[in-house]
Each structure stands twice: as C-alpha cells, then as structure tokens.
C-alpha cells in the first residue's frame, strides 16, 4: 500500500470529526432525524476510513475483532434488556413509559437506551463484515502470488 502523506493528515483531522458527528446523531435521534442505526453506520465509516488509509491490520489493533463480537452482543443485550426491564416494571415489552416516574421521562430514557443498543450493534456488525471481506480479499491475493 502506497503511503500518501496528504491523505493520512486529512484523515487524522477528519476521523475525530466523524466520530463527533456520529455521537451527535446518536444522542439527537430522539429529537429529530437520526438515531442508533445512522450513528452506527457513521461510526463504522470512520473506522473503515482509518482501515483504508492506514491498513486493515492497524484498524484491527485499534478495535480488535473480539471486541467487536462483544460489542455486537452488548448492543443486542441493551435493546432486549430495555424491553425486559419494561416487562418487569409492569408494562408491555418496550413500553418505555414505565421506566421512570413519569411517562415522558420513561419514554426519553427508553428510546435513548434502545437507540444506544442499536447503534452499538450496527457499528460492530458493519465492522465485522468489513474485516471479513477485507481478510477474504487478502487471502485471494495471497493465493494469486
């Protein structure tokens, strides 16, 4: 891989801004367009940009595949756990109103937790798929050599 200095410098500047935008989309999702899915895709796009510029091995050092598997499971657990918590508090599955003392506060807490679980899961699964395809491409190149 050819090392392009300008691309590396610009990426080092842009990647933190992309992360910041992903956090904005994540936590603004209950007030307007956006939410967990969009934030997860944006966050994973930043890591994919890092992998394309600095190499897949460097990206795997930043966020190892074993951590991604844990995060994918954690996101689903947060989502499902929110539903189970609302069941245990006397409501229906994913009926957020029972999660706090008032209906509005419960809905706010519930949607934040749901969107957080979705965002973590989407980010992890997107990166798992990217690393799987990147590894497959490298294996095919090794067979040609």
N, CA and C atoms as a LAMMPS dump frame, in Angstrom:
ITEM: TIMESTEP
0
ITEM: NUMBER OF ATOMS
435
ITEM: BOX BOUNDS ff ff ff
-5.0000000000000000e+02 5.0000000000000000e+02
-5.0000000000000000e+02 5.0000000000000000e+02
-5.0000000000000000e+02 5.0000000000000000e+02
ITEM: ATOMS id mol type element x y z
1 1 1 N 0.847 -1.181 0
2 1 2 C 0 0 0
3 1 3 C 0.89 1.242 0
4 2 1 N 0.635 2.141 -0.917
5 2 2 C 1.411 3.369 -1.015
6 2 3 C 0.944 4.339 0.071
7 3 1 N 1.899 4.933 0.759
8 3 2 C 1.586 5.858 1.836
9 3 3 C 1.476 7.277 1.282
10 4 1 N 0.291 7.824 1.302
11 4 2 C 0.034 9.167 0.818
12 4 3 C -0.061 10.093 2.027
13 5 1 N 0.906 10.979 2.155
14 5 2 C 1.002 11.847 3.327
15 5 3 C -0.215 12.755 3.473
16 6 1 N -0.668 13.343 2.387
17 6 2 C -1.811 14.267 2.451
18 6 3 C -3.062 13.519 2.905
19 7 1 N -3.292 12.346 2.36
20 7 2 C -4.46 11.546 2.737
21 7 3 C -4.405 11.161 4.218
22 8 1 N -3.234 10.825 4.701
23 8 2 C -3.087 10.465 6.121
24 8 3 C -3.354 11.673 7.039
25 9 1 N -2.822 12.825 6.687
26 9 2 C -3.01 14.013 7.518
27 9 3 C -4.477 14.436 7.522
28 10 1 N -5.098 14.457 6.364
29 10 2 C -6.514 14.846 6.277
30 10 3 C -7.386 13.849 7.033
31 11 1 N -7.056 12.566 6.932
32 11 2 C -7.832 11.548 7.644
33 11 3 C -7.696 11.705 9.153
34 12 1 N -6.507 12 9.626
35 12 2 C -6.315 12.215 11.069
36 12 3 C -7.116 13.407 11.567
37 13 1 N -7.364 14.356 10.694
38 13 2 C -8.189 15.51 11.054
39 13 3 C -9.675 15.166 10.988
40 14 1 N -10.075 14.412 9.962
41 14 2 C -11.5 14.134 9.729
42 14 3 C -12.085 13.05 10.63
43 15 1 N -11.321 12.033 10.948
44 15 2 C -11.863 10.897 11.7
45 15 3 C -12.438 11.321 13.053
46 16 1 N -11.752 12.147 13.846
47 16 2 C -12.383 12.592 15.105
48 16 3 C -13.669 13.393 14.872
49 17 1 N -13.704 14.18 13.799
50 17 2 C -14.923 14.932 13.492
51 17 3 C -16.071 13.994 13.097
52 18 1 N -15.743 12.926 12.39
53 18 2 C -16.761 11.936 12.028
54 18 3 C -17.292 11.26 13.284
55 19 1 N -16.403 10.924 14.215
56 19 2 C -16.843 10.339 15.487
57 19 3 C -17.763 11.3 16.237
58 20 1 N -17.393 12.558 16.262
59 20 2 C -18.205 13.558 16.945
60 20 3 C -19.581 13.687 16.298
61 21 1 N -19.628 13.672 14.987
62 21 2 C -20.91 13.736 14.286
63 21 3 C -21.756 12.49 14.571
64 22 1 N -21.103 11.323 14.65
65 22 2 C -21.828 10.09 14.983
66 22 3 C -22.445 10.191 16.378
67 23 1 N -21.72 10.751 17.316
68 23 2 C -22.28 10.936 18.669
69 23 3 C -23.446 11.916 18.657
70 24 1 N -23.334 12.967 17.859
71 24 2 C -24.437 13.92 17.727
72 24 3 C -25.679 13.227 17.174
73 25 1 N -25.507 12.455 16.12
74 25 2 C -26.631 11.754 15.511
75 25 3 C -27.223 10.751 16.506
76 26 1 N -26.359 10.084 17.264
77 26 2 C -26.816 9.095 18.241
78 26 3 C -27.709 9.733 19.303
79 27 1 N -27.258 10.809 19.881
80 27 2 C -27.975 11.375 21.024
81 27 3 C -28.994 12.436 20.633
82 28 1 N -29.034 12.789 19.363
83 28 2 C -30.058 13.717 18.893
84 28 3 C -31.204 12.957 18.235
85 29 1 N -31.061 11.646 18.099
86 29 2 C -32.028 10.832 17.375
87 29 3 C -33.43 10.833 17.941
88 30 1 N -33.575 11.068 19.239
89 30 2 C -34.929 11.081 19.8
90 30 3 C -35.607 12.436 19.631
91 31 1 N -34.866 13.434 19.186
92 31 2 C -35.443 14.763 18.961
93 31 3 C -35.677 15.072 17.493
94 32 1 N -35.064 14.354 16.601
95 32 2 C -35.182 14.625 15.174
96 32 3 C -34.664 13.454 14.373
97 33 1 N -34.402 13.664 13.101
98 33 2 C -33.898 12.579 12.261
99 33 3 C -32.562 12.054 12.778
100 34 1 N -32.392 10.79 12.678
101 34 2 C -31.157 10.173 13.142
102 34 3 C -31.468 9.16 14.22
103 35 1 N -30.445 8.646 14.805
104 35 2 C -30.611 7.666 15.861
105 35 3 C -29.538 6.611 15.783
106 36 1 N -29.835 5.475 16.373
107 36 2 C -28.848 4.426 16.53
108 36 3 C -28.315 3.854 15.232
109 37 1 N -29.196 3.55 14.297
110 37 2 C -28.732 2.938 13.054
111 37 3 C -27.81 3.884 12.296
112 38 1 N -28.244 5.11 12.125
113 38 2 C -27.433 6.074 11.379
114 38 3 C -26.105 6.338 12.088
115 39 1 N -26.148 6.472 13.397
116 39 2 C -24.919 6.727 14.153
117 39 3 C -23.962 5.545 14.063
118 40 1 N -24.5 4.333 14.113
119 40 2 C -23.656 3.149 13.993
120 40 3 C -22.961 3.081 12.651
121 41 1 N -23.681 3.421 11.593
122 41 2 C -23.088 3.415 10.253
123 41 3 C -22.023 4.5 10.136
124 42 1 N -22.287 5.684 10.662
125 42 2 C -21.307 6.778 10.593
126 42 3 C -20.055 6.424 11.389
127 43 1 N -20.243 5.867 12.578
128 43 2 C -19.1 5.49 13.416
129 43 3 C -18.254 4.424 12.714
130 44 1 N -18.923 3.419 12.132
131 44 2 C -18.172 2.371 11.44
132 44 3 C -17.495 2.917 10.182
133 45 1 N -18.108 3.908 9.535
134 45 2 C -17.481 4.517 8.363
135 45 3 C -16.158 5.19 8.732
136 46 1 N -16.086 5.772 9.915
137 46 2 C -14.839 6.387 10.361
138 46 3 C -13.748 5.335 10.544
139 47 1 N -14.106 4.205 11.127
140 47 2 C -13.123 3.136 11.314
141 47 3 C -12.726 2.537 9.963
142 48 1 N -13.681 2.415 9.058
143 48 2 C -13.375 1.888 7.724
144 48 3 C -12.446 2.849 6.979
145 49 1 N -12.678 4.158 7.109
146 49 2 C -11.762 5.138 6.521
147 49 3 C -10.363 4.968 7.092
148 50 1 N -10.283 4.781 8.407
149 50 2 C -8.995 4.547 9.054
150 50 3 C -8.323 3.302 8.474
151 51 1 N -9.106 2.238 8.283
152 51 2 C -8.552 0.995 7.747
153 51 3 C -8.077 1.177 6.306
154 52 1 N -8.81 1.936 5.52
155 52 2 C -8.42 2.148 4.126
156 52 3 C -7.156 2.994 4.006
157 53 1 N -6.982 3.936 4.907
158 53 2 C -5.822 4.829 4.833
159 53 3 C -4.597 4.22 5.515
160 54 1 N -4.787 3.629 6.689
161 54 2 C -3.65 3.165 7.489
162 54 3 C -3.466 1.653 7.454
163 55 1 N -4.38 0.934 6.832
164 55 2 C -4.262 -0.516 6.725
165 55 3 C -5.23 -1.238 7.653
166 56 1 N -5.658 -2.392 7.202
167 56 2 C -6.62 -3.191 7.97
168 56 3 C -5.992 -3.687 9.271
169 57 1 N -4.716 -4.037 9.232
170 57 2 C -4.057 -4.513 10.454
171 57 3 C -4.016 -3.431 11.533
172 58 1 N -3.776 -2.194 11.129
173 58 2 C -3.797 -1.084 12.087
174 58 3 C -5.185 -0.888 12.672
175 59 1 N -6.199 -1.011 11.833
176 59 2 C -7.576 -0.864 12.314
177 59 3 C -7.938 -1.981 13.284
178 60 1 N -7.443 -3.181 13.01
179 60 2 C -7.706 -4.301 13.919
180 60 3 C -7 -4.119 15.257
181 61 1 N -5.911 -3.376 15.272
182 61 2 C -5.249 -3.069 16.538
183 61 3 C -6.046 -2.032 17.323
184 62 1 N -6.668 -1.099 16.601
185 62 2 C -7.475 -0.072 17.255
186 62 3 C -8.722 -0.691 17.874
187 63 1 N -9.414 -1.534 17.119
188 63 2 C -10.629 -2.19 17.602
189 63 3 C -10.582 -3.65 17.149
190 64 1 N -10.085 -4.532 18.019
191 64 2 C -9.921 -5.942 17.66
192 64 3 C -11.261 -6.626 17.369
193 65 1 N -11.253 -7.627 16.495
194 65 2 C -12.483 -8.356 16.174
195 65 3 C -13.158 -8.987 17.394
196 66 1 N -12.384 -9.399 18.384
197 66 2 C -13.003 -9.979 19.592
198 66 3 C -13.815 -8.928 20.348
199 67 1 N -13.353 -7.694 20.352
200 67 2 C -14.108 -6.605 20.976
201 67 3 C -15.373 -6.332 20.177
202 68 1 N -15.285 -6.429 18.862
203 68 2 C -16.463 -6.208 18.02
204 68 3 C -17.541 -7.251 18.284
205 69 1 N -17.147 -8.492 18.465
206 69 2 C -18.123 -9.535 18.792
207 69 3 C -18.792 -9.246 20.132
208 70 1 N -18 -8.803 21.1
209 70 2 C -18.556 -8.432 22.406
210 70 3 C -19.524 -7.259 22.27
211 71 1 N -19.141 -6.242 21.495
212 71 2 C -19.997 -5.068 21.33
213 71 3 C -21.299 -5.401 20.604
214 72 1 N -21.228 -6.278 19.609
215 72 2 C -22.456 -6.678 18.904
216 72 3 C -23.416 -7.353 19.875
217 73 1 N -22.888 -8.212 20.718
218 73 2 C -23.724 -8.89 21.716
219 73 3 C -24.24 -7.911 22.763
220 74 1 N -23.39 -6.977 23.174
221 74 2 C -23.794 -5.995 24.179
222 74 3 C -24.93 -5.115 23.666
223 75 1 N -24.852 -4.697 22.421
224 75 2 C -25.908 -3.867 21.848
225 75 3 C -27.252 -4.57 21.837
226 76 1 N -27.245 -5.837 21.437
227 76 2 C -28.493 -6.612 21.434
228 76 3 C -28.99 -6.789 22.863
229 77 1 N -28.075 -6.996 23.793
230 77 2 C -28.456 -7.159 25.201
231 77 3 C -29.074 -5.876 25.762
232 78 1 N -28.527 -4.728 25.399
233 78 2 C -29.1 -3.454 25.847
234 78 3 C -30.515 -3.295 25.296
235 79 1 N -30.691 -3.595 24.023
236 79 2 C -32.005 -3.483 23.39
237 79 3 C -33.014 -4.413 24.065
238 80 1 N -32.654 -5.679 24.152
239 80 2 C -33.569 -6.661 24.743
240 80 3 C -33.762 -6.406 26.237
241 81 1 N -32.693 -5.989 26.908
242 81 2 C -32.78 -5.716 28.34
243 81 3 C -33.73 -4.573 28.663
244 82 1 N -33.789 -3.597 27.779
245 82 2 C -34.739 -2.497 27.966
246 82 3 C -36.17 -3.015 27.891
247 83 1 N -36.408 -3.902 26.955
248 83 2 C -37.74 -4.493 26.837
249 83 3 C -38.093 -5.348 28.04
250 84 1 N -37.143 -6.146 28.511
251 84 2 C -37.384 -6.996 29.676
252 84 3 C -37.589 -6.14 30.927
253 85 1 N -36.826 -5.059 31.034
254 85 2 C -36.997 -4.163 32.184
255 85 3 C -38.394 -3.552 32.193
256 86 1 N -38.893 -3.163 31.039
257 86 2 C -40.247 -2.606 31
258 86 3 C -41.287 -3.674 31.326
259 87 1 N -41.045 -4.929 30.945
260 87 2 C -41.942 -6.03 31.339
261 87 3 C -41.936 -6.221 32.848
262 88 1 N -40.753 -6.195 33.431
263 88 2 C -40.626 -6.408 34.883
264 88 3 C -41.242 -5.274 35.693
265 89 1 N -41.341 -4.104 35.093
266 89 2 C -41.918 -2.958 35.806
267 89 3 C -43.419 -2.836 35.553
268 90 1 N -44.014 -3.855 34.93
269 90 2 C -45.454 -3.88 34.79
270 90 3 C -45.999 -3.408 33.456
271 91 1 N -45.161 -3.077 32.521
272 91 2 C -45.63 -2.629 31.208
273 91 3 C -45.507 -3.733 30.181
274 92 1 N -45.755 -3.399 28.939
275 92 2 C -45.546 -4.32 27.835
276 92 3 C -44.083 -4.262 27.409
277 93 1 N -43.697 -5.219 26.558
278 93 2 C -42.331 -5.24 26.055
279 93 3 C -42.058 -3.948 25.283
280 94 1 N -40.994 -3.26 25.642
281 94 2 C -40.576 -1.992 25.051
282 94 3 C -41.601 -0.871 25.251
283 95 1 N -42.383 -0.942 26.282
284 95 2 C -43.264 0.169 26.662
285 95 3 C -42.474 1.034 27.64
286 96 1 N -41.852 2.053 27.096
287 96 2 C -40.869 2.822 27.856
288 96 3 C -41.459 3.634 28.994
289 97 1 N -42.718 3.953 28.939
290 97 2 C -43.323 4.844 29.926
291 97 3 C -43.169 4.389 31.356
292 98 1 N -43.007 3.087 31.57
293 98 2 C -42.909 2.567 32.939
294 98 3 C -41.485 2.611 33.488
295 99 1 N -40.525 3.047 32.693
296 99 2 C -39.126 3.023 33.122
297 99 3 C -38.758 4.158 34.076
298 100 1 N -39.612 5.141 34.241
299 100 2 C -39.322 6.26 35.145
300 100 3 C -40.603 6.663 35.863
301 101 1 N -40.489 7.672 36.699
302 101 2 C -41.641 8.086 37.5
303 101 3 C -42.739 8.735 36.653
304 102 1 N -42.369 9.364 35.547
305 102 2 C -43.38 9.941 34.655
306 102 3 C -43.293 9.275 33.283
307 103 1 N -44.389 9.306 32.564
308 103 2 C -44.461 8.694 31.232
309 103 3 C -43.435 9.313 30.281
310 104 1 N -43.339 10.638 30.295
311 104 2 C -42.43 11.331 29.379
312 104 3 C -40.965 10.999 29.677
313 105 1 N -40.602 10.998 30.952
314 105 2 C -39.219 10.669 31.33
315 105 3 C -38.892 9.22 30.984
316 106 1 N -39.844 8.324 31.191
317 106 2 C -39.636 6.921 30.861
318 106 3 C -39.44 6.715 29.369
319 107 1 N -40.228 7.428 28.572
320 107 2 C -40.076 7.316 27.126
321 107 3 C -38.718 7.849 26.676
322 108 1 N -38.283 8.926 27.287
323 108 2 C -36.984 9.502 26.926
324 108 3 C -35.855 8.529 27.271
325 109 1 N -35.887 7.969 28.469
326 109 2 C -34.856 7.006 28.876
327 109 3 C -34.898 5.765 27.99
328 110 1 N -36.099 5.277 27.732
329 110 2 C -36.245 4.067 26.931
330 110 3 C -35.719 4.224 25.524
331 111 1 N -36.069 5.318 24.867
332 111 2 C -35.622 5.49 23.484
333 111 3 C -34.113 5.715 23.422
334 112 1 N -33.544 6.395 24.412
335 112 2 C -32.084 6.553 24.436
336 112 3 C -31.388 5.202 24.572
337 113 1 N -31.92 4.338 25.443
338 113 2 C -31.315 3.012 25.619
339 113 3 C -31.463 2.159 24.36
340 114 1 N -32.651 2.188 23.763
341 114 2 C -32.89 1.412 22.543
342 114 3 C -31.956 1.884 21.429
343 115 1 N -31.868 3.188 21.231
344 115 2 C -31.013 3.727 20.168
345 115 3 C -29.539 3.444 20.444
346 116 1 N -29.144 3.458 21.706
347 116 2 C -27.767 3.122 22.06
348 116 3 C -27.468 1.67 21.711
349 117 1 N -28.376 0.767 22.051
350 117 2 C -28.188 -0.641 21.711
351 117 3 C -28.115 -0.864 20.209
352 118 1 N -28.998 -0.205 19.466
353 118 2 C -28.988 -0.335 18.006
354 118 3 C -27.684 0.225 17.435
355 119 1 N -27.252 1.385 17.918
356 119 2 C -26.023 1.997 17.414
357 119 3 C -24.8 1.131 17.642
358 120 1 N -24.681 0.572 18.831
359 120 2 C -23.535 -0.292 19.138
360 120 3 C -23.554 -1.532 18.254
361 121 1 N -24.724 -2.131 18.114
362 121 2 C -24.83 -3.351 17.313
363 121 3 C -24.528 -3.084 15.839
364 122 1 N -25.1 -2.036 15.288
365 122 2 C -24.876 -1.727 13.87
366 122 3 C -23.407 -1.429 13.619
367 123 1 N -22.782 -0.64 14.474
368 123 2 C -21.368 -0.318 14.301
369 123 3 C -20.521 -1.588 14.33
370 124 1 N -20.78 -2.451 15.306
371 124 2 C -19.981 -3.668 15.439
372 124 3 C -20.19 -4.612 14.254
373 125 1 N -21.427 -4.805 13.848
374 125 2 C -21.705 -5.733 12.744
375 125 3 C -21.141 -5.203 11.425
376 126 1 N -21.247 -3.9 11.191
377 126 2 C -20.665 -3.323 9.968
378 126 3 C -19.152 -3.567 9.929
379 127 1 N -18.486 -3.387 11.058
380 127 2 C -17.03 -3.584 11.086
381 127 3 C -16.666 -5.058 11.003
382 128 1 N -17.461 -5.929 11.598
383 128 2 C -17.214 -7.368 11.465
384 128 3 C -17.294 -7.769 9.998
385 129 1 N -18.318 -7.271 9.301
386 129 2 C -18.46 -7.585 7.878
387 129 3 C -17.31 -6.997 7.065
388 130 1 N -16.915 -5.763 7.359
389 130 2 C -15.806 -5.146 6.625
390 130 3 C -14.524 -5.944 6.816
391 131 1 N -14.212 -6.298 8.057
392 131 2 C -12.986 -7.057 8.317
393 131 3 C -13.039 -8.434 7.654
394 132 1 N -14.211 -9.053 7.621
395 132 2 C -14.345 -10.358 6.974
396 132 3 C -14.083 -10.244 5.475
397 133 1 N -14.653 -9.23 4.828
398 133 2 C -14.427 -9.046 3.4
399 133 3 C -12.988 -8.626 3.12
400 134 1 N -12.416 -7.794 3.963
401 134 2 C -11.029 -7.359 3.761
402 134 3 C -10.079 -8.54 3.905
403 135 1 N -10.335 -9.404 4.865
404 135 2 C -9.493 -10.578 5.065
405 135 3 C -9.63 -11.552 3.9
406 136 1 N -10.854 -11.694 3.397
407 136 2 C -11.081 -12.587 2.259
408 136 3 C -10.337 -12.088 1.027
409 137 1 N -10.358 -10.773 0.821
410 137 2 C -9.634 -10.197 -0.309
411 137 3 C -8.15 -10.422 -0.205
412 138 1 N -7.602 -10.332 0.988
413 138 2 C -6.166 -10.558 1.175
414 138 3 C -5.809 -12.019 0.976
415 139 1 N -6.69 -12.928 1.378
416 139 2 C -6.437 -14.354 1.178
417 139 3 C -6.413 -14.689 -0.302
418 140 1 N -7.32 -14.077 -1.078
419 140 2 C -7.344 -14.334 -2.52
420 140 3 C -6.111 -13.776 -3.193
421 141 1 N -5.613 -12.617 -2.724
422 141 2 C -4.394 -12.044 -3.283
423 141 3 C -3.195 -12.936 -2.961
424 142 1 N -3.166 -13.52 -1.761
425 142 2 C -2.069 -14.4 -1.377
426 142 3 C -2.048 -15.665 -2.234
427 143 1 N -3.238 -16.169 -2.608
428 143 2 C -3.309 -17.36 -3.446
429 143 3 C -2.799 -17.072 -4.859
430 144 1 N -3.014 -15.85 -5.356
431 144 2 C -2.551 -15.47 -6.697
432 144 3 C -1.04 -15.33 -6.732
433 145 1 N -0.441 -14.947 -5.606
434 145 2 C 1.008 -14.693 -5.565
435 145 3 C 1.819 -15.945 -5.54
